Amino acid sequence: LARIIYSRPKKKDRVIFGELVPYNKIWRTGANEATEITFYEDVLFNGTEIEAGTYSLYTIPEEKKWTIIINEKINVWGAYSYDDSLDILRTTVPAKQTAASVENFSITFKPSVDGSDLLMGWDDTFIEVPIQKAQ
């Protein structure tokens, strides 16, 4: 259904969200190059249809929610050349507390009924985004 490529920065006793990763600012969602997501077929990403293809995935973390951004421009370093005119989708999901601190920024897929949930977490925060096959 999907594949994701990202870099995994470490917490290293730092305060992550609100300090190292500022609230309300575009984040590359990892380290180094912007995170890339490939959908192998058309999907519903948090309920919105996205065509199969490869995209950059950015986020705007906030204390209570995150905005997830799917953008057409790929092979970019960080968020320095981010161009919102190339956004395919912006969607919001609630920020949740982890059961234990996460040392390395992590992204994984959790199987669900019609697809999988995309989970992203670091420090004491994680988010979940449902991805289903488009009808």
Buried (B, 14 or more C-beta within 10 A) or exposed (E): BBEBBBBEBEBEEEEBBBEBBEBEEBBBBBEEBBBBBBBEEEBBBBEEEBEEBBBBBBBBBBEEEBBBBBBEBBEBEBBEEBEEEBBBBBBBBEBBEEEEEBBEBBBEBEEEEEBBBBBBBBBBBBBBBBBBEBE
